Amino acid sequence: MTPKLSRTILATSDPETLAAEILRALKYRVGKDTTVATPYDWLTASINVVRDRVIDQWIRSTKEAYDEKEKRVYYLSLEFLIGRLMRDAFSNIGLWDDMRVALKSLGVEIDVVAGLEPDAALGNGGLGRLAACFMESMATVDIPAHGYGIRYQNGMFRQEISDGWQVELPENWLDHGNPWEFERRERSFEVGYGGHVESVTSKDGRLEKHVWKPVERVLAVAYDTPVVGWRGTRVNTLRLWSSMAIDPILLDAFNAGDHIGALRESNKAEALSRVLYPADSTAAGQELRLRQEYFFSTASLQDITQRHLSQFGDLLSLPDQAAIHLNDTHPAVAVAELMRLFMDEHGVDFDQAWDATKRTFAYTNHTLLPEALESWPVALFDRLLPRHLQIIYAINAQVLLEARSSGHFSDEQISRISLIQEGGERRVRMGNLAFVGSHSINGVSALHTELMKETVFADLHQLYPDRINNKTNGITPRRWLIQSNPGLTGIVRDAIGDKFLDDVEELTALDKFAGDAAFREQFAAVKRANKERLANYVSGRLGVKVDPSALFDIQIKRIHEYKRQLLNIIEAVALYDQIRSHPERDWMPRVKFFGGKAAPSYHNAKLIIKLANDVAKVINRDPSVRGLLKMVFVPNYNVSLAEIMMPAADLSEQISTAGMEASGTGNMKFGLNGALTIGTLDGANVEMKEHVGDENIFIFGLTANQVAERRANGYNPRAVIDASPDLSQALSMISTGVFSPDDPNRYRDLLGGLYEGDWFMVAADFDAYAATQREVDKVWSDSPDWYARAVRNVARMGWFSSDRTIRQYAKEIWNVAQ
Ligand code: 26Q
């Protein structure tokens, strides 16, 4: 028998005590008794009981960091995709099992209650989820850290599928209140916009300083959420800023009887933190977005500098006590803001301020896509942040002087290094600003980092060759294995003991169990149970019946052309056609699952969702493929759904055009839960292949170099399509309306893109992909072999823990002890 997790962690309470505390909380904090308590009330009461213990550790951690004068990490991110926190906090502090028993004794099922907690979706996808995994890992490896972001009232939209189309609905995650957060009205800072800059001169006419006089001002109010590390040893803080009017009611207007007009300021101010931008791959370029970026950057820096000054008395020692991390360029304006605080508010000269700024900041790049690189029109910047624009010009002068005086740069190179893009509308390049303002710039996988050096940052890399480094992404094994897959966790503990709970790289001990038939059977049984759970979900929500003994093939991620959901759908069509043409062959039953949101303005992504649903409808109704092929688009993919789908996958689809996916992290979640990957040599797939071994992963397609070469040397997709009968046939089925009889032309433009250019190399990789899928079928048909490979994936995924990633950041970038 596997011992209960809680017994091995913090045995702080017994279920009887906890049950009594839950009843107390229900009565005195929620104000209900058991006869009228709703499941939601039980959720609130349960969280309150555990929260008290979390707070004890929280206060201790915060005080210790202060007393020991520990260097702190500040992680600035416009996104934190944290999902539900109940299971995370309960399990990490060691109370999940005891709370389950306690609630059971009161007639309440913990899983039902946990399912009521809203999924905090303050992020779009990979970048936001990475920030959440990092927060948990920093607490786990005992690094004093604060996350800083925005408390969006509406996070990522809820996706419904109506007649196959995506429909976006607002998600009101705060409707029932949020028991995890603490409002800190006393921690609030003013944020200014617009106005002008005054120069103050001394009596002898020397310029003394600049004073920015903004005309608009709003308040940023802090809301703190505790972040519990594994075994509850450290509890860090996620501080999210909410905007508020400084004068919520315009008294003059109010007294004049204009009660609605009196609220104008308040509405305008509060709009700042109202909603997350739901685009993850195109820079929206809208004024509100720049306002949001500055809003949380300045509030965070004011908070950080105030804390530093009150503890150490002198701002220039900031780099010794604080590492500020920029999660992509979204907070890059912080570079100019810290310079402003140094120079204008604290009288530091430019050179000293610039040196301290560079020693404080580090920046992570998450994308090479040109359309996702942020830049702002100079005119807009000047209107909203005139002082920052001046500072950016001053930084630019300094950087261009360094480049020119080195004598190694052509005029063309100089113009690419410049923080200002000339030619056409002048724009501020946020990537260049983040780069020059940081001592470390990292990519998120080995391949991505090399491509950064060769492409977007080639010139800046030549100027500052020691700055770019790699930190391959990771995922927290607590959420993505221990909590979401208790079945697998249980059999692994029985096989290799508990060490991997504290150090997931100890999973390598599982390697020898790949050859153990009894263990493989346990593994298959766990996988089967996880697949049944997903099948039940799908049947309950969508009314689609799927057979858990079929191969579960899953692609879940944001919908984007470079991620190539289209390649997967076209392959499904080709397979469908072949099963119908050759029913006598030995087909392996398969269910293809899709899930993911499209940016509301991304036309082709929305069309891909519609195509997936159109194809699914025809396939699922066709008796000639019954029992052999099913296709399901699962709506509203989010963190909670990922927690159900990752453990249920046999096959993980990681099929982006090589060179375009910076890392991927879903690939790691699948692997850790024992799925085999079919994928291209892109992002972290390359390193996954090195870790799991060539035999335990299905790699196909062009490499990043080959993609670049084909693009450069005149790639002719039409010739490729003509040469592939399977691809031609599948495309003609789609374009003749087999899946869209109501509108046969629906996919004309989408498929037209494949013939005209095919930037994402769907045609070029199709045959290799389809052939590899048949290879997958072959291995699947030999269960012992399949499960041996699956077990080896679990055993060898430990390196992809965000604990490893964070330790590398701590040692090689932040210079903090751990
Ligand atoms: C920028 C400006 C205006 C509006 C929106 C944005 C914006 C928002 C989000 C741009 C990009 C994003 C998100 C990017 C993202 O999630 N990138 C992913 O990061 C992961 C973590 O490093 C990687 O694993 C993925 O490969 C990468 O696509």
Boltz pocket constraint, residues with backbone or C-beta under 6 A from the ligand:
constraints:
  - pocket:
      binder: B
      contacts: [[A, 124], [A, 125], [A, 126], [A, 127], [A, 128], [A, 130], [A, 277], [A, 279], [A, 280], [A, 281], [A, 282], [A, 283], [A, 284], [A, 285], [A, 289], [A, 365], [A, 366], [A, 367], [A, 372], [A, 374], [A, 444], [A, 473], [A, 660], [A, 661], [A, 662], [A, 663], [A, 664], [A, 665], [A, 683]]
      max_distance: 6.0
